[in-house]
Amino acid sequence: MTNNNKTGLSLKTQIYGLIFTLISISFFARLVIDIENTRAYFIEQMSVHANDAATNLGLSISPYTDEENLVIAETMIAAIFDSGYYQNIRYVDTRGTTLIERENPIKAAEIPIWFVNLFELPQVIESSEVNGGWNIAGTLIVQSHPGLSYDKLWQHTISTCVSTLILLVISLTLGYFILNAIFKPLKKLENQALSVTNKQFIINKDVPFSKELRTVTKAMNDMVRNLNATFESLSDHSDGLSKKVFQDELTKLGNRRAFENQFSACQKGMTNEDVSSLVFISLDSLSPINKRFGFSAGDIYVSEVKNLIKNCFSHSQESEIFRISGGTFILMLNVGIEYRQEMFENLTIQVSQKQIKELDSPYATLTAIDYSNDCSLSDLLSRLDTTPKEIDIATDSNLTAISFSKWRDVINCVIVDRNINFSVQPIVADNDEVEYYELFSNILHNEKALNNSQIFTMAERLELTVELDKAIISALLELNLVHYEKPIAINLAKQSLYSEDFIQWLDLISKKANERSLQIIFEIKETVIIDSQDQASHIIAKLKQLGFKVCIEHFAINLTSIKYLQGLNIDYVKLDGGFTNDLNSIDDQYFLKTLITLAHGLGIKFIACLIEDQQTYQILKENNCEYFQGRYLAEPSICIN
């Protein structure tokens, strides 16, 4: 799960490295050349010195070359030799016999031996003939001593090295500040480009001095402005379409059309044993209020009821509210029977405490009903509208055996035993190539599968969601998923996403996934993101740093502005299944195409799910949808370890 953006060397590092290399080469080359020139100078000096000594000393001792005066010649040679500049002075006669010789061994005790070996000075030998009267008496041979030259060469090398090194440091320091000033605009351009890839449109206000960089900066700013304008336009357009087609104008809740789509999508995701609930809230006082106090008072009344319902169910992620007609709200609940009963009773108490003094009619009337995946919506609505009491048509629920008080024990047992199976369904492209696989956890209790929505609702209420998510992800890593050869997606709950402990724990999971070459994608509900956008953006950035990919599922379900995508560094959005339920109308298809265009404009891959037939699949392809998921393409299959 490596980040390709972080691989390779930056331009700044490359240029710094190049300059440092060139300056270093220049430094050492200059040092070596200087030493060689100095060495050549000392060699020449030793040669001249030895030649002068041989000539002058030869002339001086020429009157004393006879056997009687040879001692005087030896004294004169010794006087010159003792100066220390000569390694060897010899006087030989014409027969080659050495008559006088003085020798001084080479000593360079304070000079490193490697320096002597590296910059070796050659032997410099000069000679002159010594005359005895009109005849040649012999030859004086003088060899210069290199010790003093070595010492001077070493001292010169040290001084040159120090001065050159000081210049090198000064040059590099100045070069650093100069290059840093040059690279500062480049860094801002890089950050601006990265911001665009992270769906943030930031204008670079600092105009560089350099002509070329100034041109690039202006071009980048123009591009960012155009992207931002396009995003704003598409976002506003999609918001307008959403409000027109799926939103109640007064309450900003989903309308009847949105409810029908969501109900159909919910039923498609249910198994034969799953049970969900509908709560029907009838505003019996709306008509009398409109007649007596006017429509403005009626609007205030409707808004009050909406707020009361939302406050009662704000803590539940598995509840959705719709206004399906002027005086009717309907609430979809996908929670356990006991929890649903408690929530319903709480809402009943809240409603009963409200009254309108001027009217005799009740504040609101509540009716609830359970339904399964084979129930007809029209039949359910008819029974809700005509039966002023609570109905329960799903008496064979798999949750009836679990009392509310035992839910904690059940969830803790799942966390410890990890009695979890998985099914898998692919997300495929239009060429049938798999993009990734989504894993669905099947949590078992007493060898019977529990409804995921209901168990997570109870876990959320009991504050066990984080540990439950850890258990599911740990169980996932125990599977042998090598044969899938594609990323694996798993859902992430709200409590887990906003838990610092859980995010830190994911660091370990990231390392384990890397060891297994497994790419993990976290699917997060749109509602979870919208509830805390700034915090969500920060946490998603952390997930990306750890190498995970992120998908927002149930995309566009909240019927709010989708401008929240700006600034979220996500990889995928998965359209809520309710929008694929009926794509026959032009308005629905236009809304769909706008969402797809907007996602593509931000570099986000678009996924449509709950595809059940060829017609829906074809409409999605015609509107440039990239990836698809649904039973029409592939049924969920058991994940075999």
Protein Blocks (a to p, Z undefined) as FASTA:
>chain_A
ZZfklgcjdfklmmmmmmmmmmmmmmmmmmmmmmmmmmmmmmmmmmmmmmmmmmmmmmmm
mmmmbfklmmmmmmmmmmmmmnopafbdcdddfkopafbdcddddddfkbcfklmmmmcc
cdddddddddehjbcfbdcdddddfklmmmmmmmmmmmmmmmmmmmmmmmmmmmmmmmmm
mmmmmmmmmmmmmmmmnopacddfbdcfblklmmmmmmmmmmmmmmmmmmmmmmmmmmmm
mmmmmpcfklopacfklmmmmmmmmmmmpcfkbccdddddddfklmmmmmmnojklmmmm
mmmmmmmmmmmmmmpmkbccddfbfklccddddddfklmmmmmmmmmmmmmmpccfkbmb
dfbdcddddddfkbcfklmmmmmmmmgcdddfblmbcklmpcfklmmmmmmmmmmnopac
ddddddddfkopafbdcddddddeehiacdfklmmmmmmmnopmmmmmmmmmmmmmmpcc
klnopacdddddfklmmpmklmmmmmmmmmmmmmnopacdddddfklmmmmmmlmmmmmm
mmmmnopacddehihklopafklmgopacfbdcddfklmmpmmbmklmmmmmmmmmmmmm
nopacddehiabfklmmmmmmnopabdcdjkloccddddZZ
